[in-house]
Amino acid sequence: MRLTNACVLAIAAASGSAVHGFQLAPAARIASSMQVSATMDPVVTETAPTDESSSSMTFAEINKLAYRALQRECKSLELEAVGTTGALRGRLLDHFGLTRESTAVVEVPKATAAEIEELCATEGITFCDESDPDFDFKSVLSDVMQKSTMGHWKSATRKLKKLTKQYSSADRPVPREAYLAVLEACAADRLNGARASEPARRILEDMATFGFEIPAELANTCVVSSLGEGPGGTHDQCGGIDTALAMVAAIESSPGGADILTDASYCRLVSALAKDGAIEEAELVLRSMVVEKSFTPPLSTFADVAKAAARSEGDHVEDVLQVLTYAKAAGYELDNIAAVETGRELLASGVIAAEKMDNLALGLRLLTAAAKAEGCAPDSGDDLVASSSSAAQRACTLIHKRAIG
């Protein structure tokens, strides 16, 4: 009996060691795991094939790009860089031949007509569907309006997305009132601390796409509230310049959108761009305000762009002269603007730029204009311009030194 037990234990130990000592090769393990996963998962995810030679961006990379990044990529590829976020992203996806991920579900064998007839005998039975075909649409639409009225902007946004994706059609579109109700809920309390900036941006783009008119008050509130004092014009990492630019593009492309935004909204956007160092974009918006829309921005807007250009290095220093030209085109006279602080800041930026460009005549002209300004008593305008900052004081000193020498 003991001998038999010993033999059994020895055989078990030998087989166990053989099992534990046997290991699959790496390729075999990978193949086996792939086979198991293939048999376990009936849904296969397919992505569009990408050409390594002609494509340098993936769908995920394009989907993560912000508005200005999308514009830069379109310009670099010689594509049209005007439109909403969805339009720009669609052009890039079409250029690289990318599509959204699609899921292919394994088809289940279907019963034949004879089998169905045999299993479901309909003799003597009359079917009459008296249900409302629009019941689901009306139910979700009612939820959207209810959540919007309660101020629950997150729930309202999700319900609106569900209504748009699952139940709307060309014959049964989402009404304009639903978009406005959700947009009003998002715009409350300064876009709920800018947290509702992205949902508001998507709603504005959808309304512009479907040709709905956007109320001017709501449009201006969304643009101004999406801009903060943080990096990139964000507010607690929400909203920002890219979101505001996308909103402006959507609003301007809507019916009557050219006259919806006020000069205050554009000025807020220009100041945020200048603070972020985007001088070229700030000048483009400023030029549009003065030349195309005939606005008269406050001097503080010109001063913000001029200060940003004067602090920069390289070719942007000359942009200060362009800002001064826009100020004159807007109706301001250089001989009078030194009477206010923002006017002196604008002239100081011009003096700094003149010193960096070694343009002695321009520097002396701006200081003379500051000296002629009335309302600066007991000091003179040029003294106030020179004392406005250390950089302005240094530039004035160097300009006077060169003029004397």
LINDA-V884643 format. One record per residue. N is the residue number from 1. RES is the residue in one small letter. SS is DSSP state (A for helix, B for strand, O for the rest). Layout:
# LINDA-V884643
n: [N | N]
res: [RES | RES]
ss: [SS | SS]
This chain:
# LINDA-V884643
n: [1 | 2 | 3 | 4 | 5 | 6 | 7 | 8 | 9 | 10 | 11 | 12 | 13 | 14 | 15 | 16 | 17 | 18 | 19 | 20 | 21 | 22 | 23 | 24 | 25 | 26 | 27 | 28 | 29 | 30 | 31 | 32 | 33 | 34 | 35 | 36 | 37 | 38 | 39 | 40 | 41 | 42 | 43 | 44 | 45 | 46 | 47 | 48 | 49 | 50 | 51 | 52 | 53 | 54 | 55 | 56 | 57 | 58 | 59 | 60 | 61 | 62 | 63 | 64 | 65 | 66 | 67 | 68 | 69 | 70 | 71 | 72 | 73 | 74 | 75 | 76 | 77 | 78 | 79 | 80 | 81 | 82 | 83 | 84 | 85 | 86 | 87 | 88 | 89 | 90 | 91 | 92 | 93 | 94 | 95 | 96 | 97 | 98 | 99 | 100 | 101 | 102 | 103 | 104 | 105 | 106 | 107 | 108 | 109 | 110 | 111 | 112 | 113 | 114 | 115 | 116 | 117 | 118 | 119 | 120 | 121 | 122 | 123 | 124 | 125 | 126 | 127 | 128 | 129 | 130 | 131 | 132 | 133 | 134 | 135 | 136 | 137 | 138 | 139 | 140 | 141 | 142 | 143 | 144 | 145 | 146 | 147 | 148 | 149 | 150 | 151 | 152 | 153 | 154 | 155 | 156 | 157 | 158 | 159 | 160 | 161 | 162 | 163 | 164 | 165 | 166 | 167 | 168 | 169 | 170 | 171 | 172 | 173 | 174 | 175 | 176 | 177 | 178 | 179 | 180 | 181 | 182 | 183 | 184 | 185 | 186 | 187 | 188 | 189 | 190 | 191 | 192 | 193 | 194 | 195 | 196 | 197 | 198 | 199 | 200 | 201 | 202 | 203 | 204 | 205 | 206 | 207 | 208 | 209 | 210 | 211 | 212 | 213 | 214 | 215 | 216 | 217 | 218 | 219 | 220 | 221 | 222 | 223 | 224 | 225 | 226 | 227 | 228 | 229 | 230 | 231 | 232 | 233 | 234 | 235 | 236 | 237 | 238 | 239 | 240 | 241 | 242 | 243 | 244 | 245 | 246 | 247 | 248 | 249 | 250 | 251 | 252 | 253 | 254 | 255 | 256 | 257 | 258 | 259 | 260 | 261 | 262 | 263 | 264 | 265 | 266 | 267 | 268 | 269 | 270 | 271 | 272 | 273 | 274 | 275 | 276 | 277 | 278 | 279 | 280 | 281 | 282 | 283 | 284 | 285 | 286 | 287 | 288 | 289 | 290 | 291 | 292 | 293 | 294 | 295 | 296 | 297 | 298 | 299 | 300 | 301 | 302 | 303 | 304 | 305 | 306 | 307 | 308 | 309 | 310 | 311 | 312 | 313 | 314 | 315 | 316 | 317 | 318 | 319 | 320 | 321 | 322 | 323 | 324 | 325 | 326 | 327 | 328 | 329 | 330 | 331 | 332 | 333 | 334 | 335 | 336 | 337 | 338 | 339 | 340 | 341 | 342 | 343 | 344 | 345 | 346 | 347 | 348 | 349 | 350 | 351 | 352 | 353 | 354 | 355 | 356 | 357 | 358 | 359 | 360 | 361 | 362 | 363 | 364 | 365 | 366 | 367 | 368 | 369 | 370 | 371 | 372 | 373 | 374 | 375 | 376 | 377 | 378 | 379 | 380 | 381 | 382 | 383 | 384 | 385 | 386 | 387 | 388 | 389 | 390 | 391 | 392 | 393 | 394 | 395 | 396 | 397 | 398 | 399 | 400 | 401 | 402 | 403 | 404 | 405]
res: [m | r | l | t | n | a | c | v | l | a | i | a | a | a | s | g | s | a | v | h | g | f | q | l | a | p | a | a | r | i | a | s | s | m | q | v | s | a | t | m | d | p | v | v | t | e | t | a | p | t | d | e | s | s | s | s | m | t | f | a | e | i | n | k | l | a | y | r | a | l | q | r | e | c | k | s | l | e | l | e | a | v | g | t | t | g | a | l | r | g | r | l | l | d | h | f | g | l | t | r | e | s | t | a | v | v | e | v | p | k | a | t | a | a | e | i | e | e | l | c | a | t | e | g | i | t | f | c | d | e | s | d | p | d | f | d | f | k | s | v | l | s | d | v | m | q | k | s | t | m | g | h | w | k | s | a | t | r | k | l | k | k | l | t | k | q | y | s | s | a | d | r | p | v | p | r | e | a | y | l | a | v | l | e | a | c | a | a | d | r | l | n | g | a | r | a | s | e | p | a | r | r | i | l | e | d | m | a | t | f | g | f | e | i | p | a | e | l | a | n | t | c | v | v | s | s | l | g | e | g | p | g | g | t | h | d | q | c | g | g | i | d | t | a | l | a | m | v | a | a | i | e | s | s | p | g | g | a | d | i | l | t | d | a | s | y | c | r | l | v | s | a | l | a | k | d | g | a | i | e | e | a | e | l | v | l | r | s | m | v | v | e | k | s | f | t | p | p | l | s | t | f | a | d | v | a | k | a | a | a | r | s | e | g | d | h | v | e | d | v | l | q | v | l | t | y | a | k | a | a | g | y | e | l | d | n | i | a | a | v | e | t | g | r | e | l | l | a | s | g | v | i | a | a | e | k | m | d | n | l | a | l | g | l | r | l | l | t | a | a | a | k | a | e | g | c | a | p | d | s | g | d | d | l | v | a | s | s | s | s | a | a | q | r | a | c | t | l | i | h | k | r | a | i | g]
ss: [O | A | A | A | A | A | A | A | A | A | A | A | A | A | A | A | A | A | A | A | A | O | O | O | O | A | A | A | A | A | A | A | A | A | A | A | A | A | A | A | O | O | B | B | B | B | O | O | O | O | O | O | O | O | O | O | O | O | A | A | A | A | A | A | O | O | A | A | A | A | A | A | A | A | A | A | O | O | O | O | O | O | O | O | A | A | A | A | A | A | A | A | A | A | A | A | O | O | O | O | O | B | B | B | B | O | O | O | O | O | O | O | A | A | A | A | A | A | A | O | O | O | O | O | O | O | O | O | O | O | O | O | O | O | A | A | A | A | A | A | A | A | A | A | A | A | A | A | A | A | O | O | A | A | A | A | A | A | A | A | A | A | A | A | A | A | A | O | O | O | O | O | O | O | O | A | A | A | A | A | A | A | A | A | A | A | A | A | A | A | A | A | A | O | O | O | A | A | A | A | A | A | A | A | A | A | A | A | A | O | O | O | O | O | O | A | A | A | A | A | A | A | A | A | A | O | O | O | O | O | A | A | A | O | B | O | O | B | O | O | A | A | A | A | A | A | A | A | A | A | A | A | A | O | O | O | A | A | A | O | O | O | A | A | A | A | A | A | A | A | A | A | A | A | A | O | O | O | A | A | A | A | A | A | A | A | A | A | A | A | A | A | O | O | O | O | O | O | A | A | A | A | A | A | A | A | A | A | A | A | A | O | O | A | A | A | A | A | A | A | A | A | A | A | A | A | A | A | A | O | O | O | O | O | O | O | A | A | A | O | A | A | A | A | A | A | A | A | A | A | A | A | A | A | A | A | O | O | O | A | A | A | A | A | A | A | A | A | A | A | A | A | O | O | O | O | O | O | O | O | A | A | A | A | A | A | O | O | O | A | A | A | A | A | A | A | A | A | A | A | A | A | A | A | O]
